[in-house]
Amino acid sequence: MAIQTGDEDAETCYVIDSLEQIGSQWRLAVLHDLQEGEKRFNELKRSTGASSRTLSRVVDDLQEMGFVNRRLEEDAPVATYYSLTEKGESLCPVFDAIGDWAKEWIDGDELEEPPA
């Protein structure tokens, strides 16, 4: 990305940079889901609808970027748990603001899933 010089350009750059980190469909789904608290891999898989391969890649990326913690429970049965870090939790007000905006500006029909 090109270096911006003005304050407005720098602000735009921050928005674009942040969207590049969290803006994919699956990253947003996982981050939003983990607002409810710690979840096992299969719980995230069911709630997001992501394939195992996609979800594995997404949680690895989010962990590497510092948004998600990973905890391995080695007692039988072995389970992997994911939760938001402080950085991930800092996105909760952002999700709330986007939800409020969507309620005001997006027609309810547009929020529904498209037919398969």
N, C-alpha and C positions, 0 to 999 in steps of 0.2 A: 504494500500500500504506500502511496506517495505521502511524504511528510507535508503536513499542512502548516501554514504560518499564522493565520489569524485565530482569535479566540473561538469564533463560531466554527471555523474549520476544525479546530482541535476537538470541540465538543462533538461535532458530527463524527469525527474519527473515533472517539470513544464509544459512541453508539454502535458504529459499524463493527468495531473490534469486539465489543461485548456480544453482539448478535452472532458474530462468527464463532464464538466460543459456545454459546448456549442455544443458538437459533435453529438447530435441526429438529425435525419433528420428534425424533426418539429421545433426544437429550431433554427437550422441554417436557415430554411425557413423563420421563423418569424423575426429573427434578420436581415436577408438580406432584407426582405420586408420593415421593418421599417426604413431602410436607406433613403427611399424616403420621410419620414416624418410621422407625426401622422396619424394613421388610426383607423377607427372604427372596432369593433369586426367582423362584417359581411364582411367588406372589406378584413380583414386578412383571414377570412374563405374562401372567394372566391379566393383570390390570391394565397393562399398556398394549397388549396384543402383539408385541414384538416377537420375532423368532428368537430362539436361543442364541443363534450366531449374532444377530443384530444387537440383542440386549447385552451380550457379553462384551462386544466391542464398545458399546455406548457406556456401560458402567466402568469399563477400563479407562476410557477417555476421560470421563468425569472424575474418576479417582486421580488420574494423572494431573488434571487441571486443578485439583484441590476442592472440588465441589462435593465429593462423596467419600465417605469412609467405608471401608470393607472390613468385616469381622468374620473370621472363620471359627465356627463352633465345631470342635473335633470330637465331641462326645457323640455316641451313636444316637440317632443318625447324624452324619456329618452335614452341616448346613452353612451356607454363606449368607451373611446379613449385610444389608446396605443401609446407610443413613446419611443425612446431610451433615456436612461440616459447618462450621460457623460461616464460611464463605457461601456455602449452599443455602443456609438458612437466611442469609441476607437477601436472597431473592424472593422470599415470601411476600413482602410488601409489593414487589414488582408484579408478581402474579395476581395479587389482589387488585392492583391498579388496572392491569390489563383486563381482568374480569369485569370491573366496574365500567371501563370504557366500552367493552364489548356489549354489555347489557344496554348501554345508552345508544350506541351507534351501529350495531350490527343487528339486522333483522333476525329474529329467532329462527326463521327458515334457513338462513345462511349458516347457522351454528350446527345444524343437524348433519349427521353423516350422510354422504352421498349414497344412493342405492348401489348395491353390488352388481 
